[in-house]
C-alpha cells in the first residue's frame, strides 16, 4: 500500500496514534548526514522516554 508522505499525520491522528514529526530540510533518508542522524536518534529516544516511562 502506497501512502503519500504528507498524509501520514492525518492517518495517524485518525487512528489515535501519538507521534511527533521531525522534518530535516535538504536531507534524505538514504543519504542522511551523520549530524542529522544523531538529531533523529536523540528525538526518537526522547519521545520514547516521555511516552513509555511512567
N, C-alpha and C positions, 0 to 999 in steps of 0.2 A: 504494500500500500504506500503510495507516494503522497506525502503531506507537504504542503507549501510551508517553508520555514517560517514565514510571517504569521501563519495561523496557529503555531504552537501555543502561544499564551492563551488564545481563545479556547482552544480544545482542552487545555489543562484546567483552565478556570471552570469550564462547563462540567468537568469531571471532579471538581473539588480537590485537585492536587495542589499542594503548596509548592511553589517554585520561585526562583529568582532568575532574572535574565541578565546575563553579562555580555555586553557587546564590545568587541575589540575591533575598532576600525582598521582597515587595511591589513588584516591578518587572516589567515585561513586555518581551517582545522588540520590540513595535511602538512602545511609548512609554517607552523606557529613558531615565533621567536621564543627562545628559552625564557626570557623575562616575562613574556605574556603567559607562557605555560605555568610559571610559578604563581602569577596572579590568579589564574584559573584554579589551580590546585588549592591555594590558600582560601579563595572564596568558597570552593566546594567544601573544604574542611570546616570552615566557619559555619556554613549553612547546616551541615550535618550535626555539628556540636550543638547549635541552637535548637535544632528540631528533635534530636534523638536523646540528648542527655537531660534528664529532669532537673 
